[in-house]
Amino acid sequence: MNWLFLRGKMERHSECKWETLDECTDMWTHLFSGVVKYEDAGQVLYSNGNRIVYYRSNFTEKWIKSFKDYKCKREPDIIVARGGFKEYVPLLKRYQNAKKVYYGANHGCIPKDGIKYNTILCDSQAQVAKCKKHGLNGQLFFKPAAPHFFPRTVEKKYDVGFSAIWPKDKRKNVAWVHKTAPKNMKILQMGHGCKAPSNFSVKQIKSDRMPRVISKCKVIIAPYTSEDSCPRIISEALACGVPVVALDTCQLWNKKYNIAVSNKCYFWNVVKVLIKAQSLSGDNLIRLNYEKHLNIDSAAQRLKEVIL
């Protein structure tokens, strides 16, 4: 079985020059590596570059100039198009016999590129229902964290941490967090943002440093006001043994993630309860649950099951 994984346009080349899987901090690369067993072959394909990395004899990652004219040396049996970018269309049309899989997430969970996909990967039951209305084969799957996310022995410097890119990314519009967060909480905002209250620290964190920074937080929140599709920070926090509170507008596979979900009215009360519980119980149970249900191997097996 020959797999082709389309990953879109590479923007930050300097952060992604890995030579081995052990160095790689990209969750999708690790997930695709787990899908490709030793009897299979697979390639992760980016545009906007010129580079190739041989992670294994049967698994490579390649940067090309564009998808438009690219032809695979070996015709793919399965193409997984992550992101739903228009640039994929010429390549997807070129390989008519390949089984095609789509993952767009959020408002892009329904493909709009005219390609007939065999499977639509969904983050939530609501997305599966939406696919059904459109006559599409929606299947639940879950996103794990990259392997470098695990608990670190560090001081809990912050009560709360969250990831935000504001105001450019509407999914992560967190102005309400600034307005409603308790003033006596020490809060870390990871990513760009507007001017935050005095009890907030705003820092941009590189992916390789994220596990250590997450481990410094007592609780991680996913406080996004629009329909965000299973923010990856949820799995990353659980992998680090840190409890999570998500706003009820986040879409995710509810039965798969062991997190607290709340509306705005009770959000900070739930956060306070988890902070207290965390100080009493520690992070072992959260990490153990992650290893049992949400790790890379489990996610890769699930992904392969719903595709094949």
Steps between C-alpha positions, in 0.01 A plus 500: 500500500647835395387803704531868409439761769443859381598757764467833317740792482800508728535845656760466777787309339747583777286321763447186293844390386493163669727217393347223712159421646648536848570868420163561334245699702219482243208287618372426149834360385508263797137402446560422132815309590288282729248438223766376260595154616812323384318321219375841372670811364415863563603855426404830665490775240537877556511777241710819507837327540768273361612234743455131581553308824515120521359416842490130411559307183122495445405840646619839373412867531540718193476871421419588139446824310126442446239223483380605155747308286635250750491134399574219743764246405257234617126550459332540841229262619376742768529880514430680826437871438542687826385862495277506192722735300407581139859431397436128554236472226725440194687223682180340633350499150818351356460180701142398426539145636635601840273486806468859622468618860420856609560686825407866511390553863282774642283684243695323225388152606300471174726503188423766239760415237287275278702188583308182584645377830454149633536606864464828689687508831292666771590637843150478645164332480354827371737492203407138425131602493583791271683265263201264498270786393733560205511131409861464613674225694599682818709304749611600850871512569718669759820702497772395746799707610846463354722260703706780657194601704530333839500627863803705601614546858470877530348750740133581437557866422157573349148420612370493144650477153345522154599534138378804307560681173288812528338674317617350168363152567128532574489148648722622780331829576559514874405858586238366742776321693678829560177658622378222730807322637541532879757765585669279759590230244840487333424433135732418211386585148710306251511681167438848364228714645373844577588673823406270785418571867786534746459145636559356150839410355504500119772290339556340163625146554681284244365149458802329656456704821124455530505186722712669765286814494172304515638306798541831684122550492255352749218500243483551124188658352351494150283813526417561135169670430438378146486141381857380544563146389685304768782748575827309511590665832248263662695185414831671570388599849367152580825346376682726746270391782322836525117513531297688240185713505343566159227745415189321380537649150808284434423201279663171597434129541348535848532136606867484404639798691487497878463873554260745664262693274318812614302796372617855565279544804674231707834487320725657761330311783586174323856621451532575872373152591755337269784713637415380850464138388832517317680613813361196684535223240794593275529410134557121494140395427462751216816380330410134551159557342667674207741211447213252505254679271656792310860416410650502148470124451131498597428798275685345206310175541168684512591705193592192302180320607267778383685538168529130411 
